[in-house]
């Protein structure tokens, strides 16, 4: 595959920086807009890579679907003028070819593409023999294996500089976010692949600018490796996703307000104190598991009683009573309704599984 060019080496090194900040407009609209955004982003001194949507896969027809290939020379010129490396989303082999022709430094695979293994494979095939970093966004739906599969397909094409982008997941009825964060899925990916950078995309999680900083801070507190945030010189008049974009100047203020934490502390006193707390957690976890085991043994006895009396496993009124009682008790103990509900749902399903084995044995 040959050796890296000076620019490729620069970008490869840059991607190992933490925190890595990627920013730029949702869509490239005009040559002036792209250039002015690049100049103002460079002036912040906070941005490492400029992004812009060239091709925009939209949920419904009729929306602005990107300026297309003619926007790539604008990005190329913006890089030349400011020194900022550039990144774009690709969804087809032709888009990969066009992006590389105009010296795009970083490619990313969007959520609508990650969800389709055939599309990811087409991109992977187009990347064989190429040295370019590729970031993979999580799929629209909360399916961790699709995310893993997308990364594996790109890796098998010989791409060595890989990264993941957490942009939240589609959730019917979700009102707080445009895409529910489902942090536990991103955390699980970080656990499985600790050497792969995980970048948070608060713009697509939030869908509105007023909570961007809150989500960005949470990502940093969870030890994410960077942020990709949409910025525009005139956000309210943006051709796509106007509500979630901010100006480069507001971006700078937001980044300066974030508290950047570190993963570790070399102090012996810190580690000694932390270890004591961790031992307490381990002990409490052991006790919780013992209690849960005892609960399931009682559930089995209930299953035997129901079996002998031809009673169904699910007793809706009883389950409602248990859940309401747990939520009320949890509130007094400082536990959120959401946590108690999810916890009790899991306990309830395990109890049903135990009873089901008894009923059908």
N, C-alpha and C positions, 0 to 999 in steps of 0.2 A: 504493500500500500504506500510505501515511500515514507519520507520524513515529513514532519509538520512544517508548514511555512511559519514565518515569524508571527503573522497575524493569528494563525491557528494556535500557535503555542501561547500567545497572549490571552486568547479567549479561553483556552483550556485551563490555564492558570487562574484566570478570573473566576471561572465557575467553581473553583475550590474556595473562594472567598466567602466568609460568613460575617455579617449577613450580606447576601447578594441582592441588589435592588434592580429590578427590571421595571421600566415604565414607558408609557407612550399611549397614543390614542387607541381606542377600540378599533377604529377604522382610519386608514389613510384616506383622506377626502380630496385634498388639493395639494399641489406641490408646495405652495406657500404655507399651508397648515402643517405639513410634515416638517418643513425646514424650521419654522418658527417654534414648533414644539421641541424639536431637537436642540435648538439653541437655548431655549429656556430650561430644558431639562439639564443640559450640560452646565448651565450657569448655577444650578443648585449645588453642584459638587457632591451630590448624594447618589446619583444614578450611575449604575455600571453598564447597563445595556438598554438600548431603546427598542421597544416593541411597537408594532402596528399591525392591524388586521388588513391584509390585502384581499384575501378571499374570505367572505363571511358566510358560513353555513347558517341559515336562519330557520327557525322552527316553522314559519309559515311563509308562503310565497307573497311577494309584494313588498317585503321589507328590503332595505338597502343591503345588497349581498356583496358589497365590496367593490372597489374601483378596478380590481383585477391587475394583471401583469404590468399595466402602464404605471402603476404606483411603485414598482420595484426600483426604477432609476431614481425616483425621489428619495427612497430610503438609502440607496447607494450614495447619493450626493450628500445626504444628511450625515452619513458616517464620515465622508471625506471632510466635511466642513467642521464637525465637532469632535471627531475621534471616537465617538461612541460606537461600539459594536452594535449590530442590528439583529433583530429576531422577528420571525413571522411564523404564522401557523400554516401547515400544509395538510392537505387531505387526499391528494392524488399524486401519482408518479410525475405527471406533467408539472404540477405545482412545485414539486421537489426540484425538478430540472430547471425551471425558471428561476426559483429562488437562488439556487447555487450559481446560475449563470450571472446573476447580479450581485454576487459576493455576499449573500446573507450569511451571517456568522453562526447563528443558532436557529434551529427549527424546533417547533413544538407541534405535537399531535393533539388536536382538540378533543373535547369530551365526546362530541358526536361521532368522531372517528374511532376513538378508543373502544367504543361500544361494539364496533363491527370488526371482527378478526380478519375478514377478507380485505377491508380497506387498510388496516394496519399492515398486513402482509404486502400489499401493493407498494406501500411507502417503504417498507423494509427492503423489498427487492430493488427499488430505485436507489437505495442508499448503499448498496454493496460496492465496496471499493472506495467509498467516500469517507473523508475525515471531517466530520462536522458534529458538534454536540447536538443531542436531541433530548427534549423534555417531553414527558408523556403526562397529559392531564388524566385525572381519574374519569372513568366513564360516567355518563349521565346517571345511570342507575347504580344503587349501592351494591355493586358486585366486585368484590376484591379480586377474584380470579381473573376477570376481564382486564383489570389494571395490571396484574402480574403478567398476564399473557401478552399484553401490548408491549410491556417492557422487554419481555423475553424475545419476542419477534424482532424488535429493533436491535437487541444485543446480538442475536444470532446472525444479523446482517454484517456484523463486524464493527458496529458503533461502540466505541469505548467510553466516550463522555456522555453518560446518561444522567438524567435528573427526573424527578417526579413533581408534578404540580397538583396541589390539592385545591380544587375550586368548588367543593361542595357537591351535593347530590340532589337530583330532582326528587321532590316529595309532595305528593298530592295533598292539598289542603294546607301546606306550609305557609304561614303568614309572616313570621318574624324575619325570614331570610328569603332571598331569591332562590338560593339553593342551600338546603340544610347542611351545616358543616359536617355533621356525623364524625366528630373528631376521632372517635375510637377507630375508625377505618384507616385514617391517615396514620395514627399512632401505631396500628398493627403493621402497616407497610414500613414504617421507620424501624420497627422491631425486627422485621424479617430481613430488611436490606439496610443495615446501619451505615454502609459505605456509600449509599446513593443519596445525593442531596434532595431534600424535600422542601419545596418552595410553596408558600401559601398565596392564594389568589383571593384576597378579601373583596375585590371588586365584584366578582361573580358570585361569591357567597352572599354578600350583602344586597346587591342590586340597588343600593342607594348610598349616598355619600356620608350621611350623618352617623353611621355606625362603623365606617371603615376602620377608624383608629382602634375601636374596641376589639374588633376581630383581629386586626394586625397585631395588637398587643398580646392577645391570647395565643396567637401562633408563635410569637417570639418567646412567650413564657413556656410553651411546650417544646422549645428547642428546635424550631424549624430553621432551615438554613438561609431563608430569604423570603422576599415578597415580590410579587408581580402585580402592579397597581396601574390601573388605567388613568392617564392624564391627557388633558386636552386644553388648548389655548382658550377655548370658549365652550365649556362643557354644556351649558344649557342649550346650545344650538348645534350640538354634535349630531351627526347623521345616524348614529346608532348608540344605544345604551347611554343616553345623556344623563340620566339620574345618578349613575354610579361613577362618573368621571369627575376628576378634580383638576385644577390648574397645577402646573409645575410648582408654583410658589406655595400653594396650599399643601402640596405633597411634601415640600421641604419642611414646612412647619409641622406636619404630621410626623415625619420621620424624626425630627428633633425632639418631639414630645414623647416618643416611644422609649420605654426603659429597656435598654438592651442588656439582657442578663447572660451569664456564662453558665456552661453545663457543670463545671466543677470548681472546687476551691482547694488549693494545695495545703491549706492550714490543717495541722494535725488535730487541733482542738475542734475545728469544724467537723472533720470526719469522725472523731470520737463521739461528739454529741449526736451527730446524724445516725451513727451506728446504733446508739441506744434507742433512739426513736424507731429505727427499723426493726430492732428486736421486739419492741412492743407491738409493732404492726404484725410481725410474724406470729407472735403469741395470740393476738386477737384473731387473726385469720384462722389459726388452728382451732381456736374455740368456736368460731363461727361455723366451721366445717363440721365439728363435732355436734353442734346444736342442729344443723341442717340434717345430718345423718339420723339423729334421733327423731326429727320431725318426719322424715321419710319412713321410718319404721312404724310410726303411728299411722301414717297414710296407708301403709300396706295392711295394717290391721283393719282400717276402715274399708279398704278394698275387699278384704275377706268377708266382712259383715255385709257389704253391698252385694257381693256375689251370692252369698247364702240366702239373701232376701230378694234377689232379682231387681236391684235398684241400679239406676244409671250412675256412671262415674260422675258426670257433671251435674252439680246442683247449683243452678244459677243464682238463686237467692242467697245461698250460703256463701258463694264466691263474692257476691256483691257486699255482703256483710263483712267478710274478711278484709276486702280491699278498702272499704270505707273506714274500718277500724284502724287499719295500718296507716292510712294517709293521715288521719286525725292524730294518731300517736306520733307519727313521724314529724309532723309540724311542730309538736311540743318539744321534740328532740333535736330540732334544727335541720331536719332532712327535707329536701324539696319533694313536692308532690310527684314530679316527673321521675325522680330517682326511685321513690317508694313504689310507684306503679310499675316501672320496668323490673325492679327487683322482685316484687310479688308476682308479676306475670311469669318470670323465670322459675320461681319456686313453685308456683301453681302448675306449670307445665311438667316439671319434674315429678311433682306429686301425682299428676294424672298418669304419667308414664309408669310409675311404680304400681299404681292401682290397676292399670291396664294389664300389666304382666300377671298380677294376681287373678284378675277377672277372667283371663283367657288361658290360664295354665291348666 
